[in-house]
Amino acid sequence: MNADPADDTPPSTLDSPPIVTVRNLRVKYGKLEAVKGINFDIPRGEVFGFIGPNGAGKTSTIKVLATLLRPTQGVVSVAGFDVQRDPMEVRKRIGYVPDFFGVYEDLTANQYMQFFAAAYGVPFAEREQLVKDLLQLTDLSGKIDAQVDSLSRGMKQRLSLARVLVHDPDVLLLDEPASGLDPRARIEIREFLKELKSMGKTILISSHILHELAHLCTRIGIIEAGELVVEGSLQDIYRAIDIRRSVHIQFVETNDDLLKRVRAIPGVAGVQVEKDRISVEIREDELAVEDLLDAVHALGARIRMFQPDAMDMETVFMKLTEGKTA
């Protein structure tokens, strides 16, 4: 995994005004408060990963953004339009994929897409080519005349993604799009989301499959028991919770003087001598892995192996959460 998933995001994206704004959002179901005053922004063109266990408040938040659920309190806007005051304007600018697929057993994939194209006001003369293009984009051209009910779950998820693109929305709201899919189907969905990301779509994607989001998202929000525990880029989160990374180095020749000089490199928290290598623990807010490599080279050491441990979202999630639900 790259040190920072946002590395391939244009700098202007990170500095742009938010297209999604959530302020002090609270959602109650009777006495149960599912969402407890959360705040976050999503700049245009970003992929925001919404991580949390079942019952954490992810779906409630996404339903508010999709104008399907009225917030108990707070201000939520999409593309400058308030979800309560201007729901129709919001709906023109979003594409929402829920965590389940509706029943359309009497429709073919083509009829299904044509129906939604008509519902979104796509001119009749443009619908046929648009449907063909979207089914090709989602690798479903061969299923254009297949009954929707005959498609595999993975194909249905891709059809859902094709459906939400018929009106070319600015923001995609994807609630557990990989839930229940086999490994191949999850990979296909992930690759398609990467394609949408490269097209400049702003995406909010909720999931509990942490490692998949880590490779896809520019920013992460971890929610537990209705509260946003932390939000930011992966690198920002690693630094905020002081997760240290170990880098395993094997030198052609190791001696006490070399070890002393490695320990003295700013940002090195410790050096452990192992049988055929050393393990260097670094504070990544002070010393990047790449800078450690440069610093070791500058010492004149000859290196046989340089292997940083992978940083993963499971480590972050376990450190930040307690396994609670709302």
C-alpha positions as YAML, in Angstrom:
chain: A
units: angstrom
residues:
- id: 1
  name: MET
  ca: [0.00, 0.00, 0.00]
- id: 2
  name: ASN
  ca: [1.17, 3.51, -0.73]
- id: 3
  name: ALA
  ca: [2.14, 5.58, 2.27]
- id: 4
  name: ASP
  ca: [-0.73, 7.95, 1.48]
- id: 5
  name: PRO
  ca: [-3.71, 6.97, -0.69]
- id: 6
  name: ALA
  ca: [-4.19, 10.64, -1.56]
- id: 7
  name: ASP
  ca: [-0.84, 10.78, -3.37]
- id: 8
  name: ASP
  ca: [-2.53, 10.51, -6.77]
- id: 9
  name: THR
  ca: [-5.12, 13.17, -5.98]
- id: 10
  name: PRO
  ca: [-4.51, 16.54, -7.63]
- id: 11
  name: PRO
  ca: [-3.58, 19.23, -5.06]
- id: 12
  name: SER
  ca: [-6.47, 21.39, -6.26]
- id: 13
  name: THR
  ca: [-8.92, 18.66, -5.18]
- id: 14
  name: LEU
  ca: [-7.76, 18.77, -1.59]
- id: 15
  name: ASP
  ca: [-8.03, 22.59, -1.52]
- id: 16
  name: SER
  ca: [-11.43, 22.87, -3.23]
- id: 17
  name: PRO
  ca: [-14.58, 23.88, -1.31]
- id: 18
  name: PRO
  ca: [-16.62, 20.93, 0.00]
- id: 19
  name: ILE
  ca: [-19.38, 19.55, -2.18]
- id: 20
  name: VAL
  ca: [-20.80, 17.68, 0.84]
- id: 21
  name: THR
  ca: [-21.14, 19.38, 4.21]
- id: 22
  name: VAL
  ca: [-22.44, 17.75, 7.40]
- id: 23
  name: ARG
  ca: [-22.77, 19.87, 10.55]
- id: 24
  name: ASN
  ca: [-23.94, 18.62, 13.95]
- id: 25
  name: LEU
  ca: [-26.01, 15.83, 12.37]
- id: 26
  name: ARG
  ca: [-28.24, 13.96, 14.81]
- id: 27
  name: VAL
  ca: [-30.67, 11.20, 13.92]
- id: 28
  name: LYS
  ca: [-33.05, 9.66, 16.44]
- id: 29
  name: TYR
  ca: [-35.40, 6.71, 16.16]
- id: 30
  name: GLY
  ca: [-37.63, 7.21, 19.16]
- id: 31
  name: LYS
  ca: [-35.33, 7.13, 22.18]
- id: 32
  name: LEU
  ca: [-32.44, 5.63, 20.21]
- id: 33
  name: GLU
  ca: [-29.96, 8.21, 18.96]
- id: 34
  name: ALA
  ca: [-28.28, 6.58, 15.96]
- id: 35
  name: VAL
  ca: [-26.16, 9.58, 14.93]
- id: 36
  name: LYS
  ca: [-24.81, 11.90, 17.61]
- id: 37
  name: GLY
  ca: [-23.78, 15.27, 16.29]
- id: 38
  name: ILE
  ca: [-21.22, 14.34, 13.64]
- id: 39
  name: ASN
  ca: [-19.38, 16.82, 11.39]
- id: 40
  name: PHE
  ca: [-17.44, 16.28, 8.17]
- id: 41
  name: ASP
  ca: [-16.83, 17.77, 4.72]
- id: 42
  name: ILE
  ca: [-16.08, 16.08, 1.40]
- id: 43
  name: PRO
  ca: [-14.27, 18.22, -1.20]
- id: 44
  name: ARG
  ca: [-15.20, 17.76, -4.84]
- id: 45
  name: GLY
  ca: [-13.46, 14.80, -6.48]
- id: 46
  name: GLU
  ca: [-12.59, 12.98, -3.26]
- id: 47
  name: VAL
  ca: [-13.42, 9.42, -2.24]
- id: 48
  name: PHE
  ca: [-14.54, 9.45, 1.40]
- id: 49
  name: GLY
  ca: [-14.54, 6.09, 3.17]
- id: 50
  name: PHE
  ca: [-17.15, 5.80, 5.91]
- id: 51
  name: ILE
  ca: [-16.02, 2.98, 8.18]
- id: 52
  name: GLY
  ca: [-17.81, 1.46, 11.12]
- id: 53
  name: PRO
  ca: [-19.45, -1.71, 12.43]
- id: 54
  name: ASN
  ca: [-23.10, -2.54, 11.83]
- id: 55
  name: GLY
  ca: [-25.26, -0.19, 13.90]
- id: 56
  name: ALA
  ca: [-22.65, 2.56, 13.98]
- id: 57
  name: GLY
  ca: [-24.79, 5.12, 12.10]
- id: 58
  name: LYS
  ca: [-23.39, 4.82, 8.56]
- id: 59
  name: THR
  ca: [-26.64, 4.01, 6.77]
- id: 60
  name: SER
  ca: [-28.61, 6.64, 8.71]
- id: 61
  name: THR
  ca: [-26.10, 9.31, 7.67]
- id: 62
  name: ILE
  ca: [-26.18, 8.23, 4.03]
- id: 63
  name: LYS
  ca: [-29.99, 8.19, 3.99]
- id: 64
  name: VAL
  ca: [-30.00, 11.79, 5.24]
- id: 65
  name: LEU
  ca: [-27.62, 12.75, 2.42]
- id: 66
  name: ALA
  ca: [-29.87, 10.90, -0.03]
- id: 67
  name: THR
  ca: [-32.93, 12.89, 1.24]
- id: 68
  name: LEU
  ca: [-34.59, 9.65, 2.34]
- id: 69
  name: LEU
  ca: [-34.45, 10.44, 6.06]
- id: 70
  name: ARG
  ca: [-35.05, 13.75, 7.81]
- id: 71
  name: PRO
  ca: [-32.36, 14.64, 10.33]
- id: 72
  name: THR
  ca: [-33.46, 15.21, 13.88]
- id: 73
  name: GLN
  ca: [-30.99, 18.07, 14.11]
- id: 74
  name: GLY
  ca: [-28.19, 19.62, 12.08]
- id: 75
  name: VAL
  ca: [-27.45, 21.06, 8.65]
- id: 76
  name: VAL
  ca: [-26.58, 18.82, 5.71]
- id: 77
  name: SER
  ca: [-25.97, 20.08, 2.17]
- id: 78
  name: VAL
  ca: [-24.90, 18.65, -1.18]
- id: 79
  name: ALA
  ca: [-23.54, 20.95, -3.90]
- id: 80
  name: GLY
  ca: [-24.77, 23.91, -1.87]
- id: 81
  name: PHE
  ca: [-28.36, 22.65, -1.55]
- id: 82
  name: ASP
  ca: [-29.86, 21.84, 1.85]
- id: 83
  name: VAL
  ca: [-31.22, 18.28, 2.00]
- id: 84
  name: GLN
  ca: [-34.36, 19.45, 3.83]
- id: 85
  name: ARG
  ca: [-35.13, 22.71, 2.03]
- id: 86
  name: ASP
  ca: [-34.11, 21.62, -1.50]
- id: 87
  name: PRO
  ca: [-34.43, 17.81, -1.67]
- id: 88
  name: MET
  ca: [-35.25, 17.74, -5.41]
- id: 89
  name: GLU
  ca: [-32.15, 19.78, -6.26]
- id: 90
  name: VAL
  ca: [-30.06, 17.42, -4.12]
- id: 91
  name: ARG
  ca: [-31.51, 14.37, -5.88]
- id: 92
  name: LYS
  ca: [-30.49, 15.77, -9.27]
- id: 93
  name: ARG
  ca: [-26.88, 15.80, -8.09]
- id: 94
  name: ILE
  ca: [-26.57, 12.47, -6.30]
- id: 95
  name: GLY
  ca: [-26.56, 8.82, -7.21]
- id: 96
  name: TYR
  ca: [-27.55, 6.51, -4.34]
- id: 97
  name: VAL
  ca: [-26.81, 2.79, -4.17]
- id: 98
  name: PRO
  ca: [-28.36, 1.18, -1.06]
- id: 99
  name: ASP
  ca: [-27.03, -1.94, 0.60]
- id: 100
  name: PHE
  ca: [-29.71, -4.08, -1.04]
- id: 101
  name: PHE
  ca: [-31.01, -4.48, -4.58]
- id: 102
  name: GLY
  ca: [-34.68, -3.89, -5.37]
- id: 103
  name: VAL
  ca: [-36.79, -6.63, -6.94]
- id: 104
  name: TYR
  ca: [-37.25, -6.16, -10.71]
- id: 105
  name: GLU
  ca: [-37.80, -9.74, -11.83]
- id: 106
  name: ASP
  ca: [-40.03, -8.74, -14.77]
- id: 107
  name: LEU
  ca: [-37.47, -6.39, -16.37]
- id: 108
  name: THR
  ca: [-34.41, -7.00, -18.49]
- id: 109
  name: ALA
  ca: [-31.24, -5.04, -17.76]
- id: 110
  name: ASN
  ca: [-32.03, -2.85, -20.78]
- id: 111
  name: GLN
  ca: [-35.60, -2.17, -19.61]
- id: 112
  name: TYR
  ca: [-34.36, -1.45, -16.09]
- id: 113
  name: MET
  ca: [-31.87, 1.14, -17.38]
- id: 114
  name: GLN
  ca: [-34.40, 2.64, -19.79]
- id: 115
  name: PHE
  ca: [-36.90, 3.04, -16.95]
- id: 116
  name: PHE
  ca: [-34.48, 5.02, -14.80]
- id: 117
  name: ALA
  ca: [-33.23, 7.07, -17.76]
- id: 118
  name: ALA
  ca: [-36.83, 8.12, -18.39]
- id: 119
  name: ALA
  ca: [-37.38, 8.84, -14.70]
- id: 120
  name: TYR
  ca: [-34.39, 11.19, -14.71]
- id: 121
  name: GLY
  ca: [-35.65, 12.98, -17.82]
- id: 122
  name: VAL
  ca: [-33.07, 11.77, -20.30]
- id: 123
  name: PRO
  ca: [-34.40, 12.60, -23.78]
- id: 124
  name: PHE
  ca: [-35.84, 9.56, -25.58]
- id: 125
  name: ALA
  ca: [-33.47, 9.93, -28.52]
- id: 126
  name: GLU
  ca: [-30.44, 9.70, -26.23]
- id: 127
  name: ARG
  ca: [-31.51, 6.82, -24.00]
- id: 128
  name: GLU
  ca: [-30.53, 3.85, -26.17]
- id: 129
  name: GLN
  ca: [-26.93, 4.98, -26.67]
- id: 130
  name: LEU
  ca: [-26.61, 6.09, -23.04]
- id: 131
  name: VAL
  ca: [-27.78, 2.69, -21.78]
- id: 132
  name: LYS
  ca: [-25.36, 0.89, -24.10]
- id: 133
  name: ASP
  ca: [-22.48, 3.12, -22.96]
- id: 134
  name: LEU
  ca: [-23.21, 2.61, -19.25]
- id: 135
  name: LEU
  ca: [-23.61, -1.16, -19.58]
- id: 136
  name: GLN
  ca: [-20.31, -1.26, -21.46]
- id: 137
  name: LEU
  ca: [-18.68, 0.85, -18.72]
- id: 138
  name: THR
  ca: [-19.88, -1.63, -16.09]
- id: 139
  name: ASP
  ca: [-18.95, -4.66, -18.25]
- id: 140
  name: LEU
  ca: [-22.58, -5.74, -18.63]
- id: 141
  name: SER
  ca: [-23.02, -5.36, -22.39]
- id: 142
  name: GLY
  ca: [-23.50, -9.11, -22.74]
- id: 143
  name: LYS
  ca: [-26.37, -9.02, -20.24]
- id: 144
  name: ILE
  ca: [-28.42, -6.26, -21.87]
- id: 145
  name: ASP
  ca: [-31.34, -8.62, -22.60]
- id: 146
  name: ALA
  ca: [-30.98, -10.76, -19.48]
- id: 147
  name: GLN
  ca: [-33.65, -10.69, -16.78]
- id: 148
  name: VAL
  ca: [-32.47, -8.62, -13.83]
- id: 149
  name: ASP
  ca: [-33.52, -11.37, -11.45]
- id: 150
  name: SER
  ca: [-31.22, -13.85, -13.25]
- id: 151
  name: LEU
  ca: [-28.08, -11.79, -12.64]
- id: 152
  name: SER
  ca: [-25.56, -12.68, -9.97]
- id: 153
  name: ARG
  ca: [-25.30, -10.41, -6.93]
- id: 154
  name: GLY
  ca: [-22.10, -8.87, -8.28]
- id: 155
  name: MET
  ca: [-23.75, -8.13, -11.63]
- id: 156
  name: LYS
  ca: [-26.73, -6.59, -9.85]
- id: 157
  name: GLN
  ca: [-24.39, -4.32, -7.92]
- id: 158
  name: ARG
  ca: [-22.72, -3.22, -11.16]
- id: 159
  name: LEU
  ca: [-26.14, -2.66, -12.69]
- id: 160
  name: SER
  ca: [-27.01, -0.48, -9.69]
- id: 161
  name: LEU
  ca: [-23.87, 1.55, -10.32]
- id: 162
  name: ALA
  ca: [-24.77, 1.89, -14.00]
- id: 163
  name: ARG
  ca: [-28.27, 3.01, -13.02]
- id: 164
  name: VAL
  ca: [-27.07, 5.84, -10.75]
- id: 165
  name: LEU
  ca: [-24.92, 7.24, -13.56]
- id: 166
  name: VAL
  ca: [-27.76, 7.83, -16.04]
- id: 167
  name: HIS
  ca: [-28.10, 11.50, -14.99]
- id: 168
  name: ASP
  ca: [-24.33, 12.04, -14.56]
- id: 169
  name: PRO
  ca: [-24.51, 12.94, -10.82]
- id: 170
  name: ASP
  ca: [-21.82, 14.93, -9.04]
- id: 171
  name: VAL
  ca: [-21.88, 12.78, -5.88]
- id: 172
  name: LEU
  ca: [-22.22, 9.01, -5.48]
- id: 173
  name: LEU
  ca: [-23.50, 7.63, -2.16]
- id: 174
  name: LEU
  ca: [-22.62, 3.94, -1.94]
- id: 175
  name: ASP
  ca: [-23.83, 2.01, 1.10]
- id: 176
  name: GLU
  ca: [-21.82, -1.21, 1.50]
- id: 177
  name: PRO
  ca: [-21.52, -1.82, -2.28]
- id: 178
  name: ALA
  ca: [-19.30, -4.89, -1.78]
- id: 179
  name: SER
  ca: [-21.44, -6.49, 0.93]
- id: 180
  name: GLY
  ca: [-22.12, -10.17, 0.30]
- id: 181
  name: LEU
  ca: [-20.01, -10.35, -2.85]
- id: 182
  name: ASP
  ca: [-17.48, -13.08, -3.58]
- id: 183
  name: PRO
  ca: [-13.80, -12.06, -3.88]
- id: 184
  name: ARG
  ca: [-13.87, -11.73, -7.68]
- id: 185
  name: ALA
  ca: [-16.99, -9.55, -7.61]
- id: 186
  name: ARG
  ca: [-15.46, -7.33, -4.89]
- id: 187
  name: ILE
  ca: [-12.38, -6.81, -7.05]
- id: 188
  name: GLU
  ca: [-14.58, -5.92, -10.04]
- id: 189
  name: ILE
  ca: [-16.52, -3.37, -7.98]
- id: 190
  name: ARG
  ca: [-13.31, -1.88, -6.60]
- id: 191
  name: GLU
  ca: [-11.80, -1.51, -10.07]
- id: 192
  name: PHE
  ca: [-14.96, 0.16, -11.33]
- id: 193
  name: LEU
  ca: [-14.91, 2.60, -8.40]
- id: 194
  name: LYS
  ca: [-11.31, 3.45, -9.27]
- id: 195
  name: GLU
  ca: [-12.51, 4.27, -12.79]
- id: 196
  name: LEU
  ca: [-15.22, 6.56, -11.39]
- id: 197
  name: LYS
  ca: [-12.61, 8.20, -9.18]
- id: 198
  name: SER
  ca: [-10.42, 8.88, -12.21]
- id: 199
  name: MET
  ca: [-13.46, 10.47, -13.89]
- id: 200
  name: GLY
  ca: [-13.59, 13.03, -11.08]
- id: 201
  name: LYS
  ca: [-16.70, 11.74, -9.31]
- id: 202
  name: THR
  ca: [-17.08, 12.57, -5.62]
- id: 203
  name: ILE
  ca: [-17.81, 9.33, -3.79]
- id: 204
  name: LEU
  ca: [-18.93, 8.51, -0.26]
- id: 205
  name: ILE
  ca: [-18.60, 4.78, 0.31]
- id: 206
  name: SER
  ca: [-19.48, 3.00, 3.52]
- id: 207
  name: SER
  ca: [-18.00, -0.35, 4.42]
- id: 208
  name: HIS
  ca: [-16.62, -2.55, 7.16]
- id: 209
  name: ILE
  ca: [-14.17, -4.19, 4.70]
- id: 210
  name: LEU
  ca: [-11.35, -1.97, 5.86]
- id: 211
  name: HIS
  ca: [-8.42, -2.95, 3.65]
- id: 212
  name: GLU
  ca: [-10.42, -2.35, 0.47]
- id: 213
  name: LEU
  ca: [-11.22, 1.23, 1.44]
- id: 214
  name: ALA
  ca: [-7.62, 1.92, 2.43]
- id: 215
  name: HIS
  ca: [-6.54, 1.38, -1.20]
- id: 216
  name: LEU
  ca: [-9.38, 3.38, -2.69]
- id: 217
  name: CYS
  ca: [-10.11, 6.37, -0.49]
- id: 218
  name: THR
  ca: [-8.47, 9.76, -0.24]
- id: 219
  name: ARG
  ca: [-9.99, 10.34, 3.20]
- id: 220
  name: ILE
  ca: [-11.44, 8.12, 5.92]
- id: 221
  name: GLY
  ca: [-14.06, 8.70, 8.60]
- id: 222
  name: ILE
  ca: [-14.40, 6.13, 11.37]
- id: 223
  name: ILE
  ca: [-17.80, 6.12, 13.08]
- id: 224
  name: GLU
  ca: [-18.76, 4.16, 16.18]
- id: 225
  name: ALA
  ca: [-21.96, 4.28, 18.23]
- id: 226
  name: GLY
  ca: [-23.12, 7.30, 16.24]
- id: 227
  name: GLU
  ca: [-19.99, 9.35, 16.85]
- id: 228
  name: LEU
  ca: [-17.27, 10.21, 14.35]
- id: 229
  name: VAL
  ca: [-14.16, 8.97, 16.12]
- id: 230
  name: VAL
  ca: [-11.65, 10.37, 13.63]
- id: 231
  name: GLU
  ca: [-11.60, 11.84, 10.12]
- id: 232
  name: GLY
  ca: [-8.82, 12.66, 7.68]
- id: 233
  name: SER
  ca: [-6.34, 11.09, 5.27]
- id: 234
  name: LEU
  ca: [-4.85, 7.77, 6.34]
- id: 235
  name: GLN
  ca: [-1.52, 9.45, 6.92]
- id: 236
  name: ASP
  ca: [-3.15, 12.13, 9.10]
- id: 237
  name: ILE
  ca: [-4.91, 9.44, 11.13]
- id: 238
  name: TYR
  ca: [-1.73, 7.40, 11.60]
- id: 239
  name: ARG
  ca: [0.03, 10.48, 12.88]
- id: 240
  name: ALA
  ca: [-2.84, 11.57, 15.15]
- id: 241
  name: ILE
  ca: [-2.91, 8.25, 17.00]
- id: 242
  name: ASP
  ca: [0.89, 7.85, 16.96]
- id: 243
  name: ILE
  ca: [1.00, 4.53, 15.17]
- id: 244
  name: ARG
  ca: [4.64, 3.71, 14.60]
- id: 245
  name: ARG
  ca: [5.93, 1.70, 11.69]
- id: 246
  name: SER
  ca: [8.68, -0.90, 11.77]
- id: 247
  name: VAL
  ca: [11.15, -1.11, 8.89]
- id: 248
  name: HIS
  ca: [13.27, -4.26, 8.54]
- id: 249
  name: ILE
  ca: [16.76, -3.63, 7.18]
- id: 250
  name: GLN
  ca: [19.47, -6.11, 6.32]
- id: 251
  name: PHE
  ca: [22.95, -4.64, 5.87]
- id: 252
  name: VAL
  ca: [25.87, -6.23, 4.07]
- id: 253
  name: GLU
  ca: [27.84, -5.53, 7.25]
- id: 254
  name: THR
  ca: [26.45, -4.54, 10.64]
- id: 255
  name: ASN
  ca: [28.53, -3.07, 13.47]
- id: 256
  name: ASP
  ca: [27.97, -1.12, 16.67]
- id: 257
  name: ASP
  ca: [28.98, 2.20, 15.12]
- id: 258
  name: LEU
  ca: [26.44, 1.82, 12.31]
- id: 259
  name: LEU
  ca: [23.68, 0.91, 14.79]
- id: 260
  name: LYS
  ca: [24.55, 3.96, 16.90]
- id: 261
  name: ARG
  ca: [24.26, 6.24, 13.88]
- id: 262
  name: VAL
  ca: [20.94, 4.68, 12.79]
- id: 263
  name: ARG
  ca: [19.54, 5.26, 16.30]
- id: 264
  name: ALA
  ca: [20.59, 8.90, 16.04]
- id: 265
  name: ILE
  ca: [18.56, 9.57, 12.88]
- id: 266
  name: PRO
  ca: [15.79, 12.07, 13.79]
- id: 267
  name: GLY
  ca: [12.43, 10.29, 13.86]
- id: 268
  name: VAL
  ca: [13.83, 6.89, 14.78]
- id: 269
  name: ALA
  ca: [12.07, 5.70, 17.94]
- id: 270
  name: GLY
  ca: [14.10, 2.54, 18.44]
- id: 271
  name: VAL
  ca: [16.32, -0.11, 16.87]
- id: 272
  name: GLN
  ca: [15.97, -3.82, 17.59]
- id: 273
  name: VAL
  ca: [18.80, -6.14, 16.55]
- id: 274
  name: GLU
  ca: [17.51, -9.44, 15.17]
- id: 275
  name: LYS
  ca: [19.28, -12.54, 13.89]
- id: 276
  name: ASP
  ca: [19.98, -11.44, 10.31]
- id: 277
  name: ARG
  ca: [18.56, -7.91, 10.23]
- id: 278
  name: ILE
  ca: [17.59, -4.93, 12.34]
- id: 279
  name: SER
  ca: [14.10, -3.61, 12.96]
- id: 280
  name: VAL
  ca: [13.87, 0.17, 12.99]
- id: 281
  name: GLU
  ca: [10.77, 1.76, 14.55]
- id: 282
  name: ILE
  ca: [9.98, 5.19, 13.12]
- id: 283
  name: ARG
  ca: [7.54, 7.99, 13.97]
- id: 284
  name: GLU
  ca: [6.08, 8.76, 10.56]
- id: 285
  name: ASP
  ca: [5.04, 12.29, 11.52]
- id: 286
  name: GLU
  ca: [8.79, 12.99, 11.84]
- id: 287
  name: LEU
  ca: [10.40, 10.55, 9.41]
- id: 288
  name: ALA
  ca: [8.89, 9.04, 6.26]
- id: 289
  name: VAL
  ca: [9.94, 5.57, 5.15]
- id: 290
  name: GLU
  ca: [11.54, 7.03, 2.03]
- id: 291
  name: ASP
  ca: [13.52, 9.53, 4.11]
- id: 292
  name: LEU
  ca: [14.77, 6.73, 6.36]
- id: 293
  name: LEU
  ca: [16.10, 4.94, 3.28]
- id: 294
  name: ASP
  ca: [17.89, 8.13, 2.16]
- id: 295
  name: ALA
  ca: [19.32, 8.68, 5.64]
- id: 296
  name: VAL
  ca: [20.66, 5.13, 5.86]
- id: 297
  name: HIS
  ca: [22.24, 5.45, 2.41]
- id: 298
  name: ALA
  ca: [23.86, 8.70, 3.57]
- id: 299
  name: LEU
  ca: [25.56, 6.76, 6.36]
- id: 300
  name: GLY
  ca: [27.46, 4.83, 3.68]
- id: 301
  name: ALA
  ca: [25.81, 1.53, 4.57]
- id: 302
  name: ARG
  ca: [25.25, -1.12, 1.91]
- id: 303
  name: ILE
  ca: [21.72, -2.53, 2.04]
- id: 304
  name: ARG
  ca: [20.58, -6.02, 1.07]
- id: 305
  name: MET
  ca: [16.96, -5.65, 2.21]
- id: 306
  name: PHE
  ca: [14.70, -2.72, 3.13]
- id: 307
  name: GLN
  ca: [11.16, -3.78, 4.00]
- id: 308
  name: PRO
  ca: [8.64, -1.53, 5.80]
- id: 309
  name: ASP
  ca: [5.70, -3.21, 7.54]
- id: 310
  name: ALA
  ca: [2.35, -2.54, 5.88]
- id: 311
  name: MET
  ca: [0.08, -0.08, 7.63]
- id: 312
  name: ASP
  ca: [-3.51, -1.27, 7.58]
- id: 313
  name: MET
  ca: [-6.92, 0.05, 8.54]
- id: 314
  name: GLU
  ca: [-7.56, -2.87, 10.88]
- id: 315
  name: THR
  ca: [-4.75, -1.59, 13.13]
- id: 316
  name: VAL
  ca: [-6.22, 1.90, 13.14]
- id: 317
  name: PHE
  ca: [-9.77, 0.65, 13.67]
- id: 318
  name: MET
  ca: [-8.87, -1.55, 16.63]
- id: 319
  name: LYS
  ca: [-6.90, 1.24, 18.28]
- id: 320
  name: LEU
  ca: [-9.65, 3.82, 17.88]
- id: 321
  name: THR
  ca: [-12.81, 1.83, 18.62]
- id: 322
  name: GLU
  ca: [-14.23, -0.21, 21.46]
- id: 323
  name: GLY
  ca: [-16.74, -2.40, 19.64]
- id: 324
  name: LYS
  ca: [-19.79, -0.35, 20.67]
- id: 325
  name: THR
  ca: [-22.97, 0.26, 18.66]
- id: 326
  name: ALA
  ca: [-25.53, 3.03, 18.98]
...
